[in-house]
Amino acid sequence: MTRYGCVLLDIGGVVCPSPFGIFREFEKANGLGENRLQRLLKESDLWHELESGNITLEDFLAKVRQQHNIDLQPLFRRLISLQPDPQLVLLLAHLRARGVLLGAVTNNFLLTSRSSKSAFPWSIRPLFDVVVESAVEGMRKGRGEGCGVFEVALRRLGVPEEGPMRRRFLEACLFLDDLPGNLPAAESLGITCKQVRGGPTEAFGILQEAFSFLPNGASMPTLPRVVNPRKGLEVPADRLLAFLKKELPHDPSVKSAEGVLVHQFPHGQSNPTYLITYVLRRMTHGNNTPPLHMVLRRRPPGPLLRSAHDVEREYRVLRALSSPASGASVPVAEPLALCQDDSVAGTAFYIMRYVEGRVQSDPNLPGLSACQRRHVYIESVRALAAIHDVDLKAAGLTDLGKPQHYLQRQVARWVRQVESSQLDNETLPELTRLIGLLKTRVQNLDESAVESGRLVHGDYRLDNLILHPHTLKCVAVLDWELCTIGDPLADLAQLCLAYYLPPLDVLDAFIPPLRARGDALRQTGIPSEDDMRAIYCQQRGVPAFPSSVWSLYKAFALFKVAAVVQGIRKRTVLGNASSDVAVRIGPERMKEIVEGLSSTASQLLGQQGEPHAADTLAASDGLAPISYPTPTSSLTSVELPSLMGRPWGERVRRLHAAVRTFIAQRILPAEGVLYEHMTSERRWREVHPLMEELKKDALHQDLFNFFLTKDMDPSGSWGGAALTHLEYAPVCELTGWCAFAPEVFNCSAPDTGNMEVLLKFGSAQQKDKWLRPLARGQIRSCFAMTEPHTASSDATNIHTQIATNDDGRTVSVTGHKWYISGASDPRCKVAIVLGRHQSTPAAPAAKSAKVDPHASHTVVLVPMDTPGVKVLRPHTVFGYDDAPHGHAEMRFENVQVPIDESVVGGVGRGFQIIQGRLGGGRLHHCLRLLGAAERAIAVTKQRVVERRPFGRPLAEQSSVQATLAHSRILIEQARCLCYSAAHLLDEAAAGKLPSKRPLFKALAMAKVATPQAATKVIDDCIQLFGAAGVSDTTPLAYMWAQARTIRLADGPDEVHLRTIARMELRDHLAKTRGGAKL
């Protein structure tokens, strides 16, 4: 926490740029010699007289002209025009809102004798609790001037003239000035002083360092990048505040505001957009300070093109999408008020909530990692899919546009815009040629080949998205002025614009193209254009679209940009462009952009007949693995299974919906890149950052550790959701839709079973050291049981030796293990090892002694960095190595660990512990396989509807229908067995089962039936897919390998069949032969 509670600042050279640069330029331009003017003014006492308020600027200029024959009016015109640095002003506003006192102590001057107005920048006056001006007070800062101005400031701040309160205040006071001669007086009072040599930028850094944490303990916020409003685009702060007080009287920010600061966002070429910062009234806000910012978006002044800059339309769309009644999941800033009275700000505008985050104006995303870049692009597609899935009727937007003939109407509209934007006596041959080609193509467009009648954004680009500052999730979509009802492909083509922009250097100022292509693009982490098309289809569950249609929409997107640039070009000529960029580039270079874009678009239209990789299922250039679209609607529409009339609780319904949404929106879109990493050369060295990011997001949303049921973690102190086993069952099913989902939710084997072991049998020390980081997802673990030279399905055969050493305080572990899942993961920090125990290495049990095979094993915790622990190699499972956790072969060579830290549950309890571990784990495997089978059917149903061998869809073939029907029967049968076993687990946990034999039998039946059913279902789906089914373009091959492996994991089918059969026979013998045993 900072030690400062008050900041005093000079203005020139601290809050505003230093005036001395302007003095030097004036001296040079007028041949006065360096510093001659400043020396002249000081020697004549005119400067002292001016800053002391003895003469006004008007008098000063006249005397200098009379005495020295120098006209200083141009110099002072520039000095007075110096504006406060916008970033520093925002920082000061945040400091004030958090309780820091602010004062301005500055040497300045009075402007005229007819007014008491000084040269102080009055736009920021509301920021300061006190303003002490030399010309007003009649005293200056500086050498020999004394402490007078500082005493005035302290007195007005209510600081006592003496005593401990004064001393404490002065110790917590910081003063910034650019002149060293102004500091000693303040230092003599006990104020901490800092000289600012580098202007507002250095002052910003000093304050940022001094207030890394604010007085109330809050950290400094991320400040948006803004500029002072351009000339002609200013917004009167007083009239704006009056409007806000009238329209939003109950808003806490508006109620507390005694002033507003207005800054302009530098990006954007259309409707000027401003950051409104409230200067809050002094009060005790604590940590509940009202939001400091809102955003104003207005129509630019001057003559405009017809139907352009429609802020009223934007406001209407935002209100509709932000209304809960719309059911829309599009992230937007909440609209607050619309003003159509031009007397307030000169043109119509609306106010919306400020959304904190990043705006990425460069599609190359510099400064982000490869993983973050891919995530941002996937997020952009996810938000776009949400826009296109809006229910227009529920949102009340059915009259926003006509659903038919969208492209024809859009081309006609933009042609009119171009015609209105043309300069007198000018021809643009490439643009004219493109217009002719577009008109021809849209007239011949087969509208049945494209989707229409959807809400479209109209200008969907990366720089119209606000991304969360940390997670990079899209938190708001901006700039809705072109929103209408139309063809979704128009938005997607606009989003992908950077992939096919022409290589024009001047274009970077407007829309920078992607600088990498092909393999180089893949290395940046940015998806290829084909990837973007595939991800979009996956998000929306729609089939791929022909490349001839795609080329048309790409050409239209380029045409729109050309038309927009031409419109900006004309506004630049007229002098009302909303961005400095346009002014800097100039009309002639913008003409080069217009013609270059038009030429590229014409070339695209000429390529309409060429085949394209994305038209085929297995595109070879840049198409990510697992790219066949899984319709997210298939997942988001999954309902909770029927419980024979028993209702699911509301809490379970909410959790099921939250998990379903997270998988559909966050995990499935990332599946391709995670799978690609899993098969890359880096797979053993590093965990993909996207996985850790997804885990953090899931943890933040309390979507973690569902498997810790309420019988294990009733209070939720270890992060569980306190579900019953039956309530967890449908949630666990959902995680089976994607192989990466269980880890994201911290519900993946072997960690789940290992956490259960620690929770049930671990000591307090073991829980704190290992369970806590496991439950938080900070580390991973492995379970070392299976051995290469023993039949490990019978746990009593385990040969690994765990021996108590002679010192009685340590044990040694020696053994050979293989197929140990998770041991290769760089995050794996501990192994739970099952071994045969003997009291000392030198004294094994006598051969003649009878040893209970179920009481001769012990479980120990072995840190993976313990000497003697060796991970030899990863094994494959049907060719998959499941990196980075893998399935490792290991050796424990005389590994020494302390007994009290390592032995779990006591010596000889190993068999009991692992049986407790495997029960729930077996069921979880089965439930996840149900989810995998459901996904397999979902993608297959889409496939058989789309594919048309021999002239009709596969779905109409009776054999295909029979296969799908049998698959559904198998899944439902297996689900009944799994849910029955989950119910019996709950009954056993509640002590309602006289015997656990029904539970063991139910678990065994589910463990046999479910993997067999899932393997059969997935195998049939592969058959219906054909060659794609066995490739990595779909998830089916990997899912089949997992399902087939589960028939061996946690006990092979034969062991469970033996258990079921023996129970059946025992029951029969008990009834017919008086309890005779097998």
N, C-alpha and C positions, 0 to 999 in steps of 0.2 A: 504494500500500500504506500502511496506517495506521502511525503512529508509536507507537501505544499497545499495550502488552502486558498491562496490568493496569488494572482498574477497581475503585475503591472507592466504595461507595454508602451514603448514608443510607437509612433505610427509610421513615419517615413523611414524606410530602410529596415523595418521589422514587419509591420502589417502590410504596408504598401512597398513597392520597389523603391530602392534608394534613389534620391533625387540627384546625387552627385554625378551619375552617368549623363543625365540630361545637361547639367552644368558644363561638363567636359565637351559634350557634342556642340553646345552653343558656343563655347569659347573657340573651338576648332573652326566652326563654320564662319565665325566673325573675326578670325585672325587675332584673337586676344591673348593667345599663349596659355599654357596649362596653368590652372589654378589662379590666373591673374584676376579674374572677375571676383572669385571668392575672397581673395586678399583685399581687393579694392573695396568691397562692400563692408568687410570687417573693420578696415582701417578708418573708414568714414563714419562708423557707428550707425550707418543707415540700417544695416541688417539687425543690429541689436534693437534699434528703435522699432523696427517692423515687428519683430517677434515679441517685444514687450508690450505691444498694443498701443504704443505712443503715436504711431502713424498707421494709416490703413495701406493696403496694397495700392490703392489708387494714388495716394500721396507718395508712396515709395517710388512708383514707376515714374511719376512726374519729376521727382528730385534727382533720380539717377539720370534721367534724360537731360535735365538741366545742368547737373554738375559734371557728368562724364560723357554726355552725348551718346549714350547707349540705349537702344530701345529693348527693354527686357520683357515686353508684353508677350512675344512668341514663346519665350522661355517659361513664363509663369502660366501661360495657357496650357503648356504640356505638363507642368508640375501639378496644376489643379486637376488635370485629367487622369492622374495616376490612380488606379483602382486597387482596393484591397485584394490580396491574394485569396482566391475562392477556397482553396483547400485549407488554408490557415483559418479562415473565417469559420468553416465547418467545424474544425477542431475546437475553436473557441466556443462555438455554440454547444458542443457536447460537453465541454468542461463546465460551462455555466449550468447546464441542465443537471449535472451531477454534483452541484453545490459549490463549485469553485468561484470565488469572487474575482471579478475582472475589472481592471482600471486602465484607462489610457492617460498617460502623462507625456505630453508632447509639446514641442516648440512649434508654433504655427503663427498665422497672421489673420487679421480681419480683412475682408474683401473691400468694403466701401464704407464711407462715413454715413451713408444713408441706411445702413443695415448693420446689425450686430452679428451677422452671419460670418463664420470663420471658414477656413479652408479644410476643416475636419470632414472626412468622408461620412456624410450623415446617413448613408444607407446602412451602416453598421453601428450607428449610435445606440440602438436598443440593446446591443450585446453587453454594454459596459455598465457596471454599477456606478462608476464615477468617471467623469471625463475632466481632466485638468489641462487647460490650454494656456500656454504662456501669454498669448495676446489678450485673453479674457481676464486672467488673474493679475497681469501686470508684473510677472516675474518669470524668469527663464530657468531651464536646466543648464548646467555647464560649469566649467571651472570658475571658482570665485562667486558663484551665484547662490551658494548656500542650499539649505534643505527645504526651502519654503514650499516649492511645488509638491514635494513628497509629503510634507506635513499637512497640506491642504487635502491631498488624496486620502491620507490616513484618517483625518478628522471626519471627512464625509463618509468614510467606510465605518465610522463608529468606533474607531480604535481609541482607547483611553490615552491620555497624555503621559501616563506613567503607570507603573505597577506590573505585576506578573502577567496579567492578561495582555498588556501591550507587548511584553517581551515574547510571549508565546506566539502572538500574531506575527511579529516581525520575523521570528525564526521560521515561520511557515509561509513567508512572502518571497516571491521571485520577481525580479525586474529584468526586462530585456531591452537593450538599446544598442544602436549600431555605432554610437560614438563613445570612445573610451572616456572622454572628459565628462560625460554625463553620469558615470557610474559612482565615483567616490562619495558624493553626497548621500546616495541611497545606502551604500555600504556602511557609512558612518552611523546610520540608524540601526544597523543589524540586518538589513535586507540582503538576501542572496542575489548577486548580480551576475548576468551573463552578457558578454558582448556578442552581438550578432554581426558577423562580417559578410555573410553570404546572402543577406536579404531574407525574404519570407520563407524560402526553402530551408535555410538553416534554422530559422526560428521554429518552423514546423518540427524539424528534427529534435531540437532542444526540448520542446514541450512534449513531444511524443515519448522521448526517453524519460523525462521527469514524471510523466503521468502514464507510465506503462500500466499502472493500476490506479484507478480513480479513488477519491476519498472514501467512497462507499464500498470499495472492494471490487467493483466491476472492472473488467478489462476494457481497454480502448476498443471501440467499434471499428470496423472497416469503413472508411469514408469513400463515398462515390466520387468519381472524377467529373468535375464540373468546370465551367468557365464563366466569366462574367458575360451577361447577355450582350449579343452583338448590337451594334448601333441600328436603331430602327425596330429592334425586337424586344425592347425593354418592357417590363410589366410593372406598373405602379404598385408599390408594396402597400401603401395606405389604402388604396381602393380595393385591392385584393383582400386585405385583412377584413375590411368592412363587409365585403361579400361573404367571406367565410363565417364571420360572426353571425350573419343573418341566416345563411343556409345550413350551417352545421353548429347550431348553438349548444348541442349536448355532447359534441365530440370533446374528449378530455384535452386533446392538444390545442384545439381552437379556444376552448374555455380558458386555458392557462396562458394563452399567448398574449404578450404585450407588444409584439412586433413580428414581422416576417422578413426573411432574407430570401432573395430570388436569384438563383443561378441557372444557367442553361447547360443542358447535357450537350457535349460536343458532337456526339454521333447522330446520324440521321440526316436525311436530305429533304424530308417532307414536312410534316407538321412539327414546328418547334416544340421542344419538350423541356420543362423546367423542373428543377428541384426546389421545393418550397421548404424552408427550414424555419421552425418556430422558435422565437426567443421567448422562453417560458418565464412567467412571473415567478419571482422568488417565493418559494414555499418549501415545505418539507415533503419531498416526494419519496424519500427513502429509495428503495430499489424499484419502485413502481412509477418511474418517470414516464409520462405519456410519450408516445412516439414523437420524435423530433421532426420527421419529414413527411411530406406528401408530394405528389407529382402533379404538375399542371401540363396539359397538352392542348395546344391552341391551333387555330387555323392561321397560316401566315398572312400578313397584311398585303395589300396591293391587289392588282388584277390577277385572277386565278382561272385555271382551266375549269370548264363546266364539270360538275360532279366530283371534282378532285378535293382532297383535304376535308373530307366529310367527318368532322369530329362528332357530330350528333349521331351518326351511324355507329361510330366506334363505341360511343357511350352506351347505346342501346344493346349492342352485342355483348359488351362486358357485363352489363346488368343481367342479361339473360343467362350467360354462362356462369356467373357467380351465384346465381340463385339456386338454393337447394332443390327447388321444385323441378329444375331442368334435368337433374340426375347426371349432369355432365361431369366428367373427371378432367376437364381441361384446366390447367393451372393459369389463373389470370389474377391481375391486381384488382382489388375491390373498387368499383367506381363509387364516388361519394356525392358529387354534385355536378350539374351541367349549367353553364352560363351562356345564354344567347344574347345578352345585353352587351353591345360593343363598347359602351361607355366605361366598362370596368377595365378591360385590358386591350381594347382596340379591335378585337375579333372574338368570335365564339371560342369557348374553351370548356374543358371539364377537369375535375379534380379526382384523383384516385389515390389509393394507399401506396405508400412507398414500399417496395419489396427489396430487401437487401440481397445482394448476390453479385455475381460476375456477369458481364456482358462480353462475349468473345467476338470481336469485330473481324478477326483474321481467321479464316477457315483452316489455316495450318496449325492453329492452336499452339503458338510458341509458349514456352514456359511450363507446359504440361508434359507428363510422362506418356509413353505410348499407350499404357493401360487407360490413363485418364482421357486421352484423345478418343480412343474407341468408345469409352463409356459416354462421352459427350455426344458423339454422333448417334449412338444407340438411343440416348435420351431424347435427342431431337426427333427421331423417328417415332418413339413411343408417344411423345406429346402430339405429334402430327396425327398419328392413328386415333388418339383420343378426340381430336377435333373432327375427324371424318366420321367418327362413330356417334356423334351427338344426335340425340333424338330431337329433330327440329320441332315436332309438335309439342313435346314436353317443354322445350325451351322457349316456345312462342315465337319462333323465327321462320315459320313456313312462308311468310310473305316477304322475306328478305331478298328473294330473287326467283327467277323462273328456273325450274329444274331441267328443262330441255334446251338443246342447242346452245349449251354454255360456251363452247369454244367459238362458234360462229359469232355469238354476241360479243364475246371478249375481244376477238380480233377486230370487229367493227368498231368497238368502243375505243380501243387503243389506236386504231387508225385515225379516228377523229381527234384523239389527243395529239397525235403526231402532227396532224394538219393544223391544229390550233397552236402548236409550238414552233412551227417553222418561222424562220426569220425572213424578212422581205428579200425578194430577188435571190433566193438561194435554192440550189438543188442538192439532193442527197441521193446519188444513183444507187448505192448498195441498199439503202433503206427502202427506196422505191421498188427495187427488184424483189426484196424480201416480202413486202406487202402483197405483191402480185402472187408470189408462190404460196403464201399462207392462205390467201382467199381461195385459191384453187383447191388446196389440200383440205381445208375445212368443209368446203362444199361437197367433197367426195368422201368425207369421213363416215364410216359405218358406226353409228352411235351405239349399236348393240354390242360392239367390241370393247366399249369403255364404260366404266361405272360413272354414274351422274346422280344428280339430286342430293348431294351431300353438302354439309357446311364446309366451305373452303375459306382459308385465311386470306389468300390473294397476294401475300408478300412474305411467304414463310421462309426465313433465313436464320442462320445461327445467330446473327447479331440482333434478331428480334426475340431472343430467348434470354431470360434471366436464370442463371444457374446458381444453385446453392453454393455459398462461399467455400464450404468444406466438402460436401458429398458430391457436388457437381450435378445434382438432380435438378431437372427443370422445375423451377418454382413459379414461373410466370411467362406467358407468351404475350408479346407487345405488338403494337401497331396494327390495329384491326380496321383501318379505314377502307380497305378494299375487300373486306369480308362479304361473301355472298353465298348463294347456293349454286353449286356447279360440279365440276369434275375433279375428284381428288388428285388425279395424276398431275394436274397443273401445279398443285402445291409441292408434290414430291419432286417434280422437275425443277421447281424454283429452289428447293432445298439442295439439290444436287448440282446447282449451277456452277459451283467452283470446279467441278470435275471437267467441264468442257468449255470454259471461257477461253477466248483467244489470248495468245501470249502478247499482250500489250502492256508495256511498263506503266503507262499512264493510268491504266485501269486499276492498279493497286489502290489508288486513293479512294475509289468507289467500292469495288468488290474484288478483293485480292483473289486470284485463282490458287488452286493447289499447286505447290511447286514440285511435288514428288509425283512420280507415275510408276505403275507396275510394281516390281519388287521393292523399289525404294519407298513407295507409298505404304506397302505392307509393314516395313520396318518402322514407320512412324506411328503405327497403331491405328491409323485412320482406315476405316473400311473402304473397300473399292466401291465403285459405282454399282457393280453387280451385287455386292454385299448389301448395299443400301436398299436395292430393290427387293432382295430376298428377305431382309429383316422387316421391311414394311409389310410384305405379304404375310409373313409369319405373325406380326403383331395384330393384323386385322383378320387373319384367317381367310384371305382372298387368294384366288389363283394368280399365277404369273400372267403378265400381259405381253402382247407382241411387241417386238422392237420397232416395228414400223410405226406403231402408235406412240411408243416412247420417244422416238425421234421427232415426231410432230410436236409433242408437248415441250421437249427440250428447245426446239426452235422458237416456240411461242414464248418460253421463258426468256430467251435471249432478246426477242423482239420487245418484250415489256421493259427490260432493262434499257434497251436502246431508246425506247419512248420516254422513259423516266429521265434519262440523262439529257435527252433533247429538251424536256420540260425544264430541268434545272438550268440548262444552257440559256434558255430564254429568260428565266427569272434572273439569272446573273446579269444578262444584258439590261434587264429592266431595273436591277438594283435591289431586288427583294429576295435573293437566295438566302436560305436559312442556315447555311453552313459556310465557314471560312474556306473549306476545301474547294468548293466550286469557284469561289473568287480567286483563289490561288492558282488553280489550273487554267482557268480562262476559257472563253468560248471556242477558240480555234482547236485546242487540244481535246476538248469535249466532242467536237465534231469528228475527230479521229476515232474516238471511242465508239460513237454512234455507227460509223461506217464499218469499223472492225467487227462489232457485234453482229451487224446485219449480214456481213459476208459469211461469218461462221454459221449463222442460222440457216442461210441459203444452202450451204454445203451439207448441213444435216438433213435438210429436206431432200437433197439429191441422193442421199444414201439410204432411202427408205426401204429399198429392196434387199439390202445386204443382210446376211444372217448375223446373228449376235449371240454371244455365249450365253447370255441370260435367258434366251429362249429355250434352252435345253436344261434338263434337270441337273446335270453334272457339269457346270461351267468350269473350265480349267484355269481361267485367268483371274485369280484373286478371290474365288468363291470360297467362303469359309466352310470348314467341316460342319456337319449337322446343320445344313442350310435349308433342308426341305421344310417349308413352313408348317409349324404346328399351330393350328388356329387357336389363338388365345381365348376365343369365345368358347371353345370346347372345354377349357379349364375353368374359365370364370363362370360358366353355367353349371358346373358340377354342384349338385345338391347333396346335403347330408343324407346318407342312406336311411332307409326306413328301419325302424326298430320294432316292427310288429305292433304299431300303434302307440308306442311309448314316445313322448316328445323329447327332443333335445332341448337343453336349457339355453337361455338367451346368451349366456357367456360363451358357450360352445359355438353357437351360431356366429357370433361376432368374431371369435378367434378363427374359425374355419374360413370366414370371408376374408379376413385380413391376410391369412397365409396364402389363400388362393390368389388374391390380388398381387401379393409380393412376388410369388413365383411367376405369375403371368407377365407382370410389368418389369420385374428387375432381373430374375434369374434366367428365364427362357431366352430373353434377348442376348444375354451374356454367354449362353451355352456354347456357341460356336467358338468364341475366343478362348474360353476355358478349356474346351476339348483340344483346340489347336495347341495350346500351351502344354497340355498333358502329353502330347505326342512330339513335342519339340526337343531340341538338344538341351534346352535349359531346364527341363522338367525336374531333374533331380537336384539341381543347385538352388532353385528359388521357387517360392510359392507365388503364383500370379497375384499382383496387388489388387486386382479386381475382386478376388475371393475375400481378401481381408476387408476390403471396403464394403462388400455385401454383408459380411458378418457384423461389422460395426453398425450398419444401418438396421439390420434385423435386431440387434441388441438394443439399439436406441428405441425401436418400436415395441420393445418387450415381446419379441417373437423369438424366444430362446428357451432351450432346455425343457421343451414340452414333455419329454419322456420321464422327467422327474415327477412322477404321479404323487397324489396327495398322501398315499400311504408311506412314501419315502420322504417327502419334503412337504409336510402339511402346512407349514407357515410360509412356504415360498422363500425361505431365507437363503437357499442356494440357487435361486433364480428360476425355479420351476413354476408352472402355471397352476399347480394344485388340481390337475385333472384326475379323473379316475382312468383306469386302463381302457374302459369302454369309450370314454370321452376322447381319449387321445387317439383312438383307432382311426377315425376319419381324417384327423389332422396328419397322422403318420402316412396315411394313404396318399395324401396330396404331395408329400415330399418325394414320393416315388416317381412323380412325373418327370423329374430331372435328376440325374445321378449326382449333381452338385448341390442339390437343395438340402439334403440332410446336414451336410457340413455347415452350410450357411446358417441354419437354425441351431447349430451345435447339438444336433441329434443324430450323429453318425457313429457307426461302429468303427473301431472298438471303444471309442471314448465313452459311449453311453454305458456299456457294461462295466467299464472300469470305474466310472463315477458311481455306479450303483454299488460296486464292491466297497469303495471307500466310504460311501455314505452309510452303508449297513454295518461294515465290519472295521472300518479304519479308526485309528485313534485320533484324538483332537489334533495332535501334532501332524499326523499324516494328512488329515483333512485340510489343515491350514497350508501345508506345504504343497500338496498336489491337487486336492479337490478344488480348492478355491480358484487357481488359475485355469484349471480345466473347465470349470463351470462358467468362467468368463470368456472362454474361447481364446485364451492367451497362449496356451500350449496344447500339444497333442500327446497321445500315449499309444502303447501297443500292449497286446496280451499274448504272452509267449507260452503256448501250450503244445502245439503240434510238433512232432518229431519225425525225422526221416526214417528212422530204423525201428519204429514201433507202430502198432495199430492204435493210433491216437484217438480213434473214436471211442475207445475204452480208456477213460482217464486213469484207471488204476495201472495201466501199462507204462505210464510216463517214467522215463529213466533218469532225467536230469536230477543231479544230486544237490540237495541243500543240507549242509552239515554245520552243526554248531561247533565253533572252534574252541580250543582249550581255554581261552580267556573267558568264555561264557558270555561275552559281550558282542561278538560278531558271528556271522555265518558266512560260509563260502558257497558259491553257486558255480556248478560245473555241468555243462550240458550242450546239446546240439539241437537247435530248433529250425524249423522252416515254415514257409507260408505264414509268416508273422505279419499280419496286416498293420500298416502304419509305421513299421520300424524304420523305413527309409526316409520318412518325412523329416525335413530339417527342423520342424517344430516339435518333433517327438522328443520329450525330455525324460520320460520314465517308462519302464517296462514292468508290467505285472507278470511275474514268472511263477509257473506251477512246477514243482519238483517234488521228488521223493525225499523225505526228511530222515536224517539219522542224527543221533545225539552228538557224536563226535566223529571226525573223519577216521580216527584210529580204532573206533569200537563199533563196527556195524552190528546190527542185531544178529543173534545166533540163528543159524539156519533152522534149528529145530523148533525155535519159538514160533508160536502162531501169531501172525500180525494181521490185524484188521485192514484189509486193502483199502477201505474207505476212510481210514484214520492215519494213513502213513504219508500223506502229502501235505505240503505247506505252500502258502502263497507269500511271496516276498516282493517288495518294491525295489527295483534296481534303477537308479539314475543312469541314463544312456551314456553319460560321460565318465562312468566308473571304469577304471582300468580293468581290462580283461573282457569288456563288452565289445564284440566285433560283429558288424553288419557285413556279411560276406558278399551278397549279391541279391538283386531283385529277381523274383520269379515272374513269369507271365502266366496269365489265365486266358486260355484260348487266344493267345497272341497279344493280349492287352497287359500292360504292366501297371496300370492304374497309378501312375506317378501323380503327385510326388510321394504319397504315402506308401504305395506299393505293397508287395507281399515278399518279405525278405527272408533269406536264410541267415541264421545268426549262430554265433558261438559265445558261450559264457565260460571263460577260461580262468578258473580259480578267482572268481569275482568276490571281493570282500565288502560286505555291507553291515552296518550296526543292526543288532537284533531289534532294539527298541524303535528304530526308525523304519525298519524294512519289513519285519514280519507282520502280516495282516491277520487280525482276528485270533492269533494264537497258533502255536505249533500243532500240526496234525489236523487242522480244520480245512485244508485245501479243497478236498472233494466237496464238502458241504458248501464252501464259498462259490466254487465254479458252477455248481448246480443252480444256486440262487441267481448267479449272473446270467446263465444261459436261458432261463425260462422266458423272461420278458424279451430278451434279445432275439430269440427265435421268432417270437410273434411279430416283433418290429420288422424283421426281414420280410416276413410274409405280407405284412400290410403294405410295405413299400413296393413289393412286387405287384400287388393289386393296382397301385397307382401307375406303375410302368405298363401293365397290361391295358389299363384304361387309355393311356396316351397312345399306345400302339394301335388300338382300335380307332382312336380319334383321327390319327393321321391316315390310317388306311381307309376309313370311310370317305375322307376327302379325296384320296387317290382313286378309289374305284368309281367315284362320281365323275371325276375329270377324265379318266383314261377311256378311250373309245376304240378298242380293237374290233375289227370286223364290222365297223359301222354303227356300233351302239355302245353305250357306257358299260364298263365292267359291272356296275351295280345292278344291271338288269339281268345278269347271268344267274341262273338258279343255283349253280354250284357256289358262286361267290356269296349269295344270300345265305345259303346253308352254312358256309364257313363262319360268317359273321354271327349267325344265330347260335351256333355251337360255342363260339368264343364267349358270347354273353352268358350263356348257361354256365360255362366253366368258371367265369369270374364270380357270378352270383353264388354259386355253390361254395367256392373257396371263401368268399366274404362271410357267408353264414358261419362257417367253421371258425374263422378268425375272430369274429365278433362274439361268438359263444365262448371261445377261450378267454377273450378279454373280460367278459362278464364273470367267468369263474375266477380269474385273477383277482377281481375286485371282491368277490365273495370270500376268497381265501384270506385276503388282506384284512377283511372285516371279521374274520374268525367264524364265518357262517358255514364252513364246510367241515363236516365231521371227519372226513378223510380227504387227502389231497389227490387221491388216485383219479377222480374224475377230471381234475385240472390237468394232471400229467397226460392223461389220455387225450384230452381236448387239444393240448398243445402239440402232442405228437401227430394227431390227425391233421391239424392245420399245417404243421411243418412238412408233411408229406404231400398233401393235396395242393397247397398253394403254389409251390415252385413248379410242380408238374403242370398245373393249369396255366400258369404264366408262361412257362416255356412253350407249351403247345399253342397258346394264343399268339405269342410273338412270332413263333415259327410260321404259323398260318398267315400272319400279316406280312412277313417277309416274302412268302410265296406269292401273295397278291401284288406286292410291289415289284416283283421281278428283280432285275439286276441291281436296281437302286437300293433294294432292301438289304443286300449284303455289303453295301459300300458304307463309307462314313458320311455320305450325304444325308442320310437319315439316322436317327438314333437307334434303329431297330437292331442292328447287329450287336452293338454294345449292350443293349438291354437284354438280348437273348443270352449273351455270354454271362451276364450277371445272374440272370434267372437260373441258368443251368448250373452255375457254380453253387448257388444256394442249396441245391439238392445234396451237396456234400458238406457245406459249412454248417457249423453247430450241430454236427451229427448227420451222417448220411441217411438216406431214406430207409435203408435196411435196418438200422438201429431203431428208428422210430416205428417201423413196421413190426419189429420184434416186440417192442414195448406194447403196442396196441394188441397184438395177437396174444401175448402172455396175459394181459389183463382180461381179454375176452375169455380165454381158457380158464383162468383162475375163477372168474365169476361163474362160469359153467360148472367147474368142479365143486365150487363152494355150494352150489345149489343141488347138485346131483350126487356127489360123493362125500358129503359131510366135511368139506373143507380140505380134501386131499390136495397135495401140492404137486406141481409139475416135476 
